[in-house]
Amino acid sequence: MDEQAAGARVREAAAADGHDRRLWRRLCTELELPALHAPPEYGGAGATLIETAIVFCELGRALTPVPFAATTFAIDAVLRMGDQEQCKSLLPGLLSGETIGAFAASGPNQVHPSGATVRADRRDGRTLLTGDCGPVLHGHVADVFVVPAVADGAVLFYVVAADAPGVAVERLPSFDITRPVATLQLTRAPAETLAAGSADDLERVLDVARMLLAAEMLGGAEACLDLAVEYAKSRRQFDRPIGSFQAVKHACADMMIEVDATRATVMFAAMSAVDGEELRIAAPLAKAQAADAFALCAGSAIQIHGGIAFTWEHDLHLYLRRAKTTEALFGSSAHHRDLLADRAGLSATSHASDG
């Protein structure tokens, strides 16, 4: 993957539309990655979310500029919330890569009535969505959107075609040039309701997305550590490698400790996603841990490299950009620690309700 998504290729895709179409086709047709954890009856490979998490880790290691995260999140929403007919109609295109999906629920509170920015109305037997939401990963190249919207005081997921009337997509400037984002603007846009799931299923879709993003950030953190160690061994000052200096050794050791802790947390979350019993605890923990570890590793690697890391030609600034933007998806690390405390019954709110 490093060869297929080398720095020059990543920059070339970023200068275009942030989407390496040729690589995306290869990942979908030769490796069938979007279909990895989908059931065989819908054209999937029948694997588990553990295998999908490993793929996220490797794609994150190379900052691969493809809409894999956006499409996978949309696939999981359809699998979890759609009925059998919706799965049969929507999944084949998404699993084959012919249809690019986008998951328009990356904000911290978009799936709660108080934070929902899109509303759903029933008119003449149709469901119409109105409102704006974003940031939507790879929204400008998506063919179909999974959108959270509030109706009758509850939030459900809806499927909206990109070419439907009332749909407008505006690409936004992004700090992460390897993964563009967009705003989705809906004006009485026709939509299909994914109403086969429950509120618990909706939360699980978000937890799976959190876990997979944590796996992606783990790959990025590992890449930063590898770059830092390799440079520390080859760069010489005062006739000795800079890796022999205590400050550099300590920085690399701190990075390794964080990477090891993140790997254990992400793998536990991925295994929890298979049986589903502890994912609601493991997912926010993994997202917060991975976000902090990735940011630390990217920052420390830049410090070890010195001035060269601040140049456009070096890859490390791309990892720092990915670390900072991914940290904010679905809420900050502080938000996810608050969510973890609330779910574990440790927050002030949960104690007050117990009293």
Summary of the structure (lengths in Angstrom):
residues: 355
radius of gyration: 20.7
end to end distance: 53.2
largest distance: 79.0
contacts: 1306
relative contact order: 0.11
helix: 56%
strand: 17%
